[in-house]
Amino acid sequence: MTDERGSDLPGDLLSSTGDPGSGTTAVRKARPWLWTVGGIVLTSAVWATIMQGTGSTAPDLHGYHLSGNPCSGAALNPLKSAVGTRSFAASNATVSKGPALDRLSCVLTTASRAGDGWATTYTISVSIDLHKKTDPRAEFENSRDAQVSSLPGGGAGDSPMIAVADSGFTSAADVHPVTGVGDEGYLLTPRGPGQTLEVLHGGAILTLQITGYTEWNGPDQPATDAGDPPKEPDLTHLRPAMTTAMRHLMTSLAF
C-alpha cells in the first residue's frame, strides 16, 4: 500500500484493513501518543488558566523596596509637624528579608510637657510588609476585622470570673475607610489613645500608628499627690497628617 497523489490522508493514517484484493482502504486508528501529547497540552493550558484566575501569580510590589530607615527620613515630617513637637528620636530600623516576605519596622518617640509635672509621650510606629509570592489581601482584611482578646494565665491571683479581656477594638464602627491611598486603606480607632492607618497596595501592607499618653514626670512629689492628670491627648485631628505622611512614605519606598 502506498500513498497515492491526491489522497486526503497521509500514509501513516491509512491501512488496508478491508478484504485483500478488494482494493478498498480504511482509516487507521490514531496513534496513542498523539492523544497523550494533546492531553498534556490541554491540561497545561487549563491549569495555567486556573492558577491565573486564583491569583497565584506574584503580586505587584509597585517598585517598593526596603532600604534605609523611614523613621529617620523626611517622609514622616507631616505627622511630626502636626504633633507639634520637634524632639522626635528615631530607633534603628529592623529589616527582615526572605524569599516570600520582606519586612521593616521602626519607631519614633518624643515627650512634651503637659503642665504641672505631667508629660505627654507620643510614639509613631512604622511597619512595612512586602509579600513577594502571594496576594496579602486576605491578611489585610483579617487585620481589619480581627477581634483580639487575652485569656487569664491561671495564676494564683487570677479570678476565674475574668474569662476574656477585650483588646479595645469592638466593632466595624471603629474602622474608618480612607480613600485615595493605595488600593484600599482604613483607620482603626481603639478606645485607648491611638490611631492606626493601614494601607494595601498590591503586595505591600503598610502600617502607620501613633499613640499618645500622659504620665507624671515631676521632680519630687509622686503622681498620687499631684492632683488629677490632664486628659489624654486627642489624636483624631492627626488623621489628615497621617494620610499625607503615608503617601510620602509610599513615594520614598518606590525610589
Rosetta blueprint (number, residue, H / E / L):
1 M L
2 T L
3 D L
4 E L
5 R L
6 G L
7 S L
8 D L
9 L L
10 P L
11 G H
12 D H
13 L H
14 L E
15 S E
16 S L
17 T L
18 G L
19 D L
20 P L
21 G L
22 S L
23 G L
24 T L
25 T L
26 A E
27 V E
28 R L
29 K L
30 A L
31 R L
32 P H
33 W H
34 L H
35 W H
36 T H
37 V H
38 G H
39 G H
40 I H
41 V H
42 L H
43 T H
44 S H
45 A H
46 V H
47 W H
48 A H
49 T H
50 I H
51 M H
52 Q H
53 G H
54 T L
55 G L
56 S L
57 T L
58 A L
59 P L
60 D L
61 L L
62 H L
63 G L
64 Y L
65 H L
66 L L
67 S L
68 G L
69 N L
70 P H
71 C H
72 S H
73 G L
74 A L
75 A L
76 L L
77 N H
78 P H
79 L H
80 K H
81 S H
82 A H
83 V H
84 G L
85 T L
86 R L
87 S L
88 F L
89 A E
90 A E
91 S L
92 N L
93 A L
94 T E
95 V E
96 S E
97 K E
98 G L
99 P L
100 A L
101 L E
102 D E
103 R E
104 L E
105 S E
106 C E
107 V E
108 L E
109 T E
110 T E
111 A E
112 S E
113 R E
114 A E
115 G E
116 D L
117 G L
118 W E
119 A E
120 T E
121 T E
122 Y E
123 T E
124 I E
125 S E
126 V E
127 S E
128 I E
129 D E
130 L E
131 H E
132 K L
133 K L
134 T L
135 D L
136 P L
137 R H
138 A H
139 E H
140 F H
141 E H
142 N H
143 S H
144 R H
145 D H
146 A L
147 Q L
148 V L
149 S E
150 S E
151 L L
152 P L
153 G L
154 G L
155 G L
156 A L
157 G L
158 D L
159 S L
160 P L
161 M L
162 I L
163 A L
164 V L
165 A E
166 D E
167 S L
168 G L
169 F L
170 T L
171 S L
172 A H
173 A H
174 D H
175 V E
176 H E
177 P E
178 V E
179 T L
180 G L
181 V L
182 G L
183 D L
184 E E
185 G E
186 Y E
187 L E
188 L E
189 T L
190 P L
191 R L
192 G L
193 P L
194 G E
195 Q E
196 T E
197 L E
198 E E
199 V E
200 L E
201 H E
202 G L
203 G L
204 A E
205 I E
206 L E
207 T E
208 L E
209 Q E
210 I E
211 T E
212 G E
213 Y E
214 T E
215 E E
216 W E
217 N L
218 G L
219 P L
220 D L
221 Q L
222 P L
223 A H
224 T H
225 D H
226 A L
227 G L
228 D L
229 P L
230 P L
231 K L
232 E L
233 P L
234 D L
235 L L
236 T H
237 H H
238 L H
239 R H
240 P H
241 A H
242 M H
243 T H
244 T H
245 A H
246 M H
247 R H
248 H H
249 L H
250 M H
251 T H
252 S H
253 L H
254 A L
255 F L
